[in-house]
Amino acid sequence: MNYDNKRFKVLTTSENGETGNGTVFLYKQNGAVLTATYSGGQITTGHILGIVDANGTIDMRYHQINVQGELMTGICRSTPQVLPNGKIRLHEQWRWTSGDKSEGVSIIEEI
């Protein structure tokens, strides 16, 4: 699975998540190393650093600044699903490592 230059949008997220409608992610990949930038909606700017395994699953860490000016950090595991149209849908299980340290789930899809 190669995520290089793929863009994703949020389909759903838990109530305690900050990404949502308007948040767009741009993924870059070099070998097993994945990086991404994202912004939009409640996110002023965000970055991802991750490792992609042989099945395309991503083990990542993220940090972002929300529109309230707060720096938030977390960890996420994203599992890919290839849709009939060839686009990638990522099923994410995440946990804040800042703030209330709660957990959540999100689904993002290639655009």
N, C-alpha and C positions, 0 to 999 in steps of 0.2 A: 504494500500500500504506500503510495507516495502522495503527500499532502502539499507538495511545493506549489506555490502560487494559487492555492485554492482559497476561495472566500466562503465564509459561512455566516448564516443568520440564525437567530434564536427562534425556535418554534415554541418551546415551553420551558419554564423554570420554576423552581420552588419559590414560595412567598418570600423566603429569607434571602433570595438571590438578588443581585443588583443588575445583571445583564437582562435584556429584554428586547421588546420591540424597538428597533432602531440601532441596536448594537450589531456591528459588523466586525468579523475577525478576518485577518489576512494571514494565512499560514505560509511558512517557508520551511523547507526540509533539505538537509544535507546529510546523506547517509541515514543514520538512526537519530540524528539530532534535529529536533523540531523547535522552531521559534515562531512567535506570532505577535502581532500588534492588534489592538482592538479599541474601538471607541463608539460612541453613540448612545442614545437613550440616557440612562443614569450614569454612564461612564465617560469621564473626560478623556482618560487615556489608560491603557492597560497593556501588559506584556506577559507572554507565556514562554517558558523554557521547559522542554520535555524530551523524552526518549520514546521512540516508536519501536515496538517489538515486531517479530516476524509475522504476527497476525494483524498488524496495523493498530493494535491497542496503544494508546498514549498514556504514559505516566508523566504528569506535568505539575509544575508549580506556577502560580500566577500572582501578580500584584497589579493593583489598579488604584487610580484616584477617581473617586466618585464626584458628582456635581456639588456635593456638600464640602468638598476639599479634603475628604478623609482618605488616608492611605490604607487599603485593605489587602490582605494576603490570603492565599489558600492553596490547597492541593486537590488534584482532580485525576480521575482515571476515566478515559474516554474510550468506549468500545465502538468500532465502526460497523455500520450496516450499509451494504451497497444496494441501492434502490434499483428497480427495473429499468429506470432511465439512465443508469450508470452513475448518478450523483451519490455522494456519500452523506449518510446521516450518522451523527455521533451521539451515543447515549452516554451521558456523563453522570458520574457520582462524585460529588465534591464535598469539601469541608473547609470552613474558614479556619485559618490559623491566627487570625486577629479577631477583634470584636467579640461576639458571643460564642465563637468556635462551634457554631451549629453546622449541621450537614444538610445537603440537599441533592436534588437531581435536576438535570437539564437535558434538553434535546436540541441540538443545533444541526442545520442542514446546509449543504453546499448550495451556493447560488451562482 
